[in-house]
Amino acid sequence: MATILDTRPLDLVSDFPAIPPGWAYLDTAATAQKPKPVIDAIARAYDTTYATVHRGVYQRSADMTLAYEAARQRVARFIGAQTDEIVFVRGATEGINLVAHRHPDRRRVLLSQLEHHSNIVPWQLAGWQVDVCPLTHDGRIDLDAAEAMLTPDHAMVAFAHVSNVLGSVLDARRAAELAHRVGAKLLLDGCQAVPRLPVDVQALDCDYYVFSAHKLYGPTGIGVLWGRAELLDAMPPFMGGGAMIDRVTFERTTYAPPPGRFEPGTPHITGALGLHAAIDYVDAIGLDTIHAHETALVKLTRERLGQINSVRLFGPEDSAGIVSFAVEGVHPHDVGTILDEGQVAIRAGHHCAQPLMDVLGVPATARASFGVYNSAADVEALARGVERVTRIFG
């Protein structure tokens, strides 16, 4: 039985004031806890430097505008993009909706069986014809099947970079190649990728990339849509209001260039500053280090839970930071409730991926997902809790 991590573990839990001693927080795929530097950045913005942005001529407003736009520049550097290609949105969900409703060529879109509802419903609402790519036996998007399915009628391929249920990692470069071969664009849902994998949108060769700050140790209510400059230029606004205009009359309105065109109203100013601090925090640790840490925790979890006869594990062996499982004869909600009694917090349910549950043949799964604050002790607490579940329902 494995008892230690294969790599030197991180010891960062003290950076996270909302994690008390003895509490194993294993729900990072839903939302990450916030480190002190992020909390401090948000508190400082409200406490000492707060003002609106883009509209004030007084010094504090000018200073806050510089800080807000510095956050946009920081995001661009983080994912290998140009600053004017970064659109601040409320989250990945809004980013996908924006593309689904405003991409100028709305025909067929190829999704996969493992997509989050936020990468299914927007395409339906926007009137796209949806095709669905199957999965491989171990829960990866089957790109051989995608190659056979794609035709020149497809204007878009929209895949999760990392599955929020299975942790499987997409071969994004090959997905881009297949999409571009038939003239389609590739959108990647990066919510589960950016907290744990280095991301360079140019190297990935995708066309759109979305993620949410709160899964990257940042605040809720803000996210990022990256799009190639020529694609953003070709898209009309998604919502109207202040700040996204060039000139307004009652007869006609002209619009600002991207990214401002897609950011109506007063933005989530402190959210952008919190996202900036979160990226600085993650970069200081190193995404390669984070990935190695979470890989070791996943390996340990799969080994430990695999020793329990009534546990079924889902997804590939090398999943990125996420392990979904089921206990035979026990609903995942009961698993989650009993684990909570032992101070272990997991996710239980369909994880906003009901079509994937249908593919797996289960109504729901239990899901443990890791962050920089987790340790082998958390894995052991999870395993002990699952063993208790089997005794209670045995």
N, C-alpha and C positions, 0 to 999 in steps of 0.2 A: 504493500500500500504506500502510495506517495504521501509524504508528510511535509515536505518543504518545496518551495518554489525552485524551478530550474534556473532561474536568474535571480540576481540580487533584488529583493523586493523593495518597492517604494515604501516610505514611511511618512506619509503626508497627511494623515487623518487629523493631526492637530491644526492644520490650516483651515478646517471646516467646522466652524462653531456649532452648526446645527446637528452634528453627529456626536451624541453623547457616548461615554465609555460603555462598551458592552453591546452597542446596537450595531447590527450588521445590516447596512443599507445596501441592498442588492437590486435596486430598481433604477439604475442610472439610465437605461435605455428609455425609460419614460421621462425622466428629468434628472439632471445631475445636481448634486448639492453644490453650494457656492463657497468658494474659498474666500478667506478674509480680504485679499486684495480687491476682489470684485465687489464685495460688500462695502469696503471702504471707498472705492471709487464712486459708487452710486450715492453713498451717504454724503461724501464730500461735495458731489455735484449739487445735491439738494441743499446742503447746509451752508456752503460758503461761496459757490460760484454760479448758482443757478440763474439763468436768463433764457429767453427764447433765442432762436437761431434764425439767420438769414434775413431778418427784417429790422433789426434794431441798429441804430447808428451810434448808440452809446457803447462805451468800452467793454462793459461786461458782456453784452450781447455779441460784440465782435469776437471776444475771447472764447465764448461758448461756441460760436460758429466755427472758429478754428479747431476747437477740440472735437466737435461733432464731425467735421470733415476729415480730421486726422484719424478718426475711427474708421471712416470709409477707406482711407488710404491703408490703414493697418489690415483691414479685411482683404483688400486687394493683394497686398504682399503675402498674406497668409495662404492664399490659394493660387498665386501666380497669375493674377489678372491685372487689368488696367483700372485705374480708379473710377473712370466714368462708365465702367461696365458693372459697377456694384450698385444694386438697388436695395435700399432698406425697406423691408416689408414686415408685417406682423409676425411672420413665421414661415416655415417651408410651405405650409398649406396655402397661404395667400400667394406665395411665389408660383406654385404650380397652377393655381386658379388664374393668375395673371397670364401665364403663358397659354394655358388651355383656351382662354377666352380671347386673347389678343394676337396670338401667332397668326400671321396673315394667310397661311395655307392650312385650313382645317379640313382634313379628309380622314384618313385612317391613322390610328395610333396603335402601336404594339406595346402592350403591357405584359407583365408576367404574373404567374399564379401567387407569387409571394408578396405582392405590393400592399402597402398600407392603404387604407381607404382614401387618404388624402391624395394618393396617386391613382385613384380609380374614379371616384365620384366627380371631380372637376372635369374630366374629359367627357363623361356622360352628360353633365349639365351643359357643357359647351357645344354639344352636338356632334362630337367626333364618333366615327365608327370604330369600335374597340375590338381588337384581336388580342388573344391571350396566349403567351408562350408558356409551355409546360416547364417543369423542373426535372433535374436529374434525380437519380435514386437517392442521393445524399442531400438534396435540398438546395441545389444551386440553379440559377437560371440556365436553361439548356440553350446555349448559343448555337449549337448545331441545328436544333429545331427552329430557332429564330432565323437562321440563315435560309432555311427552307421556306419559311413563312413569309418573309419580307418580299414585297413587290414594289414597283414604282408608284403604286397607289398609296403607299404609306408616306405620310409627311412627317411623322414623329415616332420615335421610340422613346419610351419613358420607363426607366428601370431604377430600382433601389441600388445604390452603390454597395450598401451593406444591409441585409435584411434585419428588420427590427424584431423578428421572431426567431429566426434560425441563425443569425449571425453570419450567413454565407456571404462571401465577398465576390462581387462581380468582376469579371475580366473586362474592365471598362474600355480598354483600348480596342479589344476585339469587337465589343458592342458598337463602338463608334465606327469602326471600319465597315461593319455589316450595314449599319444605318446609312452611312454616306455612300455606300456602293449603289443603293437604290434611290439616292437623292433625298433621304429622310434626315431629320435632325435628331440629335440625342439629348434628352434631358435626364440628368441623374439626380435622384433624391439622396442627398449626402448627409441626412440627419444623423445617422449612426456611424458614418465614416469619419467626419471631420474631428470628432473627439478622440479618435484612436488610430487614425492612419494619416500619413502625409498625403496632402491633396494638392495637385498642380493641374489646373483645368486645361492648360495648354498641353501638358504631357498626356493627359487623358484623352484629348482631342474631342471632348464633348462640346455641345453648343449652348446648353443651359445647365446650371448647377444650383441647387437650392439647399439651404440648411437653416436650422433654428438655433438661436443663441443658447437657449436654456438647456440643451443637451451638451453644450460645449462649456459647461460650468459658468455660463453667463445668465443674464436675467430672462424672464419670460416676456413675451409681447414684442419681441423683435427677432427678425431673421434676415436672411440674405437671398436675393436672387442675383446670380451672375448670368449674363448673357453676352454673347459676342456683340460687339458694338454695332455691326451692320444689321443684326437681328433686332436689337432694341430700337435702332433708328426707324425700322420698318413697322414698328408696332404702335398703334394709337393708344391713348391713355386707357387705363382700366377703370379708374374712378376720377371724378372731377372735384375741384375745390380750389382753395387757396394754394399758392406756392408752386403749382405745377403748370402755370400759365405763362404765356408771353404777353398777350394783349387780350382783354375781354371787352366786348360790347354786347348789347342785347341781341344784335344781329349775328355776331360771329365771334368765336374765340380761337386764338392760336395758342400753341402749347410750347412749353419749354423743351429743350432737348433732353435726352436721357442723361443721368438717371432722374433728374427732377420731375420729368413728365409723369413718372409713376409714383411720386411721393406727395400726394395731396395732403393739405392740412398741416397742423403742427406735429412734427415727428416725435418719436419716442427718444427724446434727447438723452436722458440719463441711461436709457437702455443701450444706446450706441456706445456711450462711455463705458458701461459695464461690459459690453462685448469686447471692446478694446482691451480692457483689463484682463478678461478671460483669455483672450488670445495670447497676451503677454505671459500669462501664468502657464498656459499649456506649452508655449514655445520654450519657456525657461526650463521646463522638465525635459522636453523633447518628445515628439510624437513617436519616434522609433523606440524610445525608452518606454513610453506608455503602452505601445503595442506589445512589446516584449513582456511587460508586466501582466497585461490582461491575457495574453496568450498562455502564460504560465498558469494563471488562475483558471482559465477555461480547461486546460489540460487536467489540472488537479480536480476540478469539479466533475468532469466527465469520468475520471477514474474513480472518484469516491462514490458518486451516485450510481455508477455502473456496477458497483459491488452489491447494490440493493436489488434483489431479484424482481420486485414488483415495479421497478422504475423503468420507464421507456424514455430514451433520449431521442431528441429530434435534431436534425441539422448535421452539418459536416463536422468531422473531428477538429478541424482547424478553424472553427468559427471565431469571429472577431468580437470578443468581449461579451458574448451572449450565449446562454445555455437554456433551452426550453426543454421541459420534461413533463411527464405525466406519471402519476402513481395509480396502478391498476385498481379499479373499483372505487376510487376516491375523486370527487370533483375538485378541480384546481382551487376553487374558492375555499373549500375546506382545508386543503393543503396550506393555502396562504394564511388562513385564520389561525391554524395550529402553529405555524412557524412564527406568526406575530406574537403568540404567547411566549415564545422563546427569544423574543427580541431580534427576529430575523424578518426583514421587510423584502418581499418579492412581489412580482406582478402575477396576477392570476386572471385569466379571461381570454378573449379572442384577440386582444392586442391590436384592435382596429384592423384586423386582417381576416375577416370572416371567410372569404374565398379560400385562403390558405388552410384554415381549419377544415374546410370541406375536403380539400386535397389530402390532408393528414388523417382524415377520418375521425376527428375528435371535435367535441363542442368548444373546447378551450384547452390551454396548456398553462402550466406554471412556468415562470421565466425568471431566472437569475441573471442579472446583468451587472457588469463591473465598472468601476472607475478607479481613479488614481488613489483613492482613499481605502480601497479594499485590500485584504490580506488573506493569507492561508487560514488564519483563525476564523474569518468570516465563512470561508468554504466549509470548515469543520463544523461551525455552528449550523450551517444549512444542512449538512449531511446528518447531524444528530437530530435536527428537527424532522427531516424526512423519515428517519428511522422511527421516531416517535409516532409520526403519522401512520406508518405501517403497523405499529403495535396497537394503536387505538382502533384502527379499522380492520385489523387482522382477525 
